[in-house]
Structure formats: C-alpha cells, structure tokens
Amino acid sequence: MITAAYRGHVDAEINDQYRTLSGSLRFLNNIVRFPGCGTFDPQASFLVFQRRSHTLVGLILCSQVRPDVGHITQICMLPEYRSAGLGETLMAATAKNLRDRRFNSISLTVTEANARAITLYKRLGFDSIRVFDAFVWEG
C-alpha cells in the first residue's frame, strides 16, 4: 500500500522505502520494532479499509517520542481515495487518542514539495517549527 500511495511522488524518487516493496517492508519493520522515531504506539495508529473489498487504502502510524509527545511517523492514502476526508479522519483519530491519554503535542515531518499534505496539516493547526535539508546519496 505504501509503494502504491507514493508512486510518482518526490519522496519515492529519493527514498526506496517509499518506492519499493522491500524498502516499504524495511521501513515498517523499523518503525514498529526500533525506536528511531520514538517507540511505536499502536493505540494511536489506525488503518482504513475499503468496506466491500476489505482492501487497505490508508494508514496512520504514530510513535511516542516523550511521555507527552506523539510523532506521526507515516500517513498515506491510495491516490483514488484522496480528497475524501480520510486523511483528516485519521489525523483526528490519532489526535483524539493522544489527547485522551494526556499527550501535550504531536509532531510530524513532511516534504516541502507535498503541498496537499502541508495544506491539510496547516488547516488542522500544525505549525512549521523547523525546516531542514534532506540529502540524497546517488551511489
């Protein structure tokens, strides 16, 4: 699902974790099993399935970076399900879960070229705190 959601996206061009199945599996394994972006938080992570086919069409994965801070490590939706409010619904579910558990804030990162996501995050009240460069090794 991740490779299909990122097909043709700038993030897939620079990172095989979005471009290839093996990269996506490695990415998911790293998020769930290793605390690189905090400790995976299954309570604040959600999946969206298409009702009739039971096909996974979207997901949000969250980690805990401090006892009171959640971090959205991944949110993505298959292209044909975008603009239906599902991303906003996922964000709301994660925010409610964290708020109910007394978390004070949520962080996330987004590629500057992902204007649709940035628009959503700003509409939901997120502010840009830090801008940083990403470097790509083409070996």
N, C-alpha and C positions, 0 to 999 in steps of 0.2 A: 504494500500500500504506500509506503514512504517513497519508493522509487517512482511509482506512478504519479503520486502527488507532486513530486519535484521535477518531473520530466520537462525539459526546456527551461527550467528556472536557473538563474545565475548561481544559486547555491550548488546545484548539481554539476555545473560546469567546473567549479573549483574544489568540489569535495566528493570523493567516491562514496561517502557514507549516505549521500542522497541519490547518487547516480546508479549504483549497482546493488543487486540483491545481497551479495556478500558484504558490501560496505554497510548497508542498512542493518543487516543482522548483527554485525560487529558493533555498530552504533547503539542498537537496542540493548545488546548484551552489556556494553559499557555503562549505559545509563542505569540499568537495573541492578547490576552486580557490583559496580565500583563507584566510590564516592567522588568522582572527578568534578561533577556539578552539584555536589551535595549528596545526601542519601535519598534514594528513590522513595517516593511517597505514594504508594498505591491507593491510599484513601482519597487523594486529591487528583488522581489520574483517571481519565474516562475514555471510553471508546464509543463510537457511533456506528451502528449497523443499519443497513438498508433493511426495512422491515420484511419485505417479501422474500428477498433472496438471502437474507442474513449475511450479506457481504459487508465487510469492514469498509467504511467510507471516510472515516475521520478519527482522529485521536488527539488527546492532550496528555502529556506526561509531565509530572511535577516531581520536584525533589525538595528536600529540606536542607537549606544551607546554614541555617542557625535555628535554634529552638522556636524563634518567632518569625522567620523569613522563609517563604517558599520561593522556588525558582521554576519557571516553566521551561523545561528542557526541550520540549518539542510540542508543536501544534501543527497539524496539517490535515488537509481535506482533499479528497479526489477532486479534480477540476470540475467534473459535471455536477458536483454537489455544493460548489461555492456559491456565494451570494444568496444563500437560502437561510442565513442566520444561524447556521450550525456552529460556526467558529465562535460566534458571540455566546451561544448557549454553552459551549464547552468552557469558555473563559468564565462565564457566570457560575457554572457548577464548581469549578476549581476554586474560584474566589470565595464562594459561599462555604465550601468545605473548610478552607483555611481560616476564614473569619470565625466560623463556629468553633474551631479549635484554638482560638485566641492568637492566631498569627497576626503580626502587625503590618507586614508588607509582602509584596510579590515582585520578583524581578523577572526579566526575560531579555533575550538579545534578539535582534532582527537585522538582517542585511539591509543596508541603506537603499538598495535598489528595489526592495519589496514594498512598494508604495501602498498596495492594498492592505497589507498587514499593518503597516505604520498608521494608516488612517484608522483602522479598527482599534488599535491599541490607544491612540490618542483619544478617540471617541469614548473609550472605556475609562479614561482618566490616567493613563500611564504618561509619564514624562521622560524625556531623554535626559539621562544623568551623565552618561559618558559615551563618547564616540571614539572608536579605536579602529586602527587599520588591521586588515587581515592580509597575511602574506601567503602566497601560493608558491610551492616549490614544484617546478615542472621538470622532473628528472626523468 
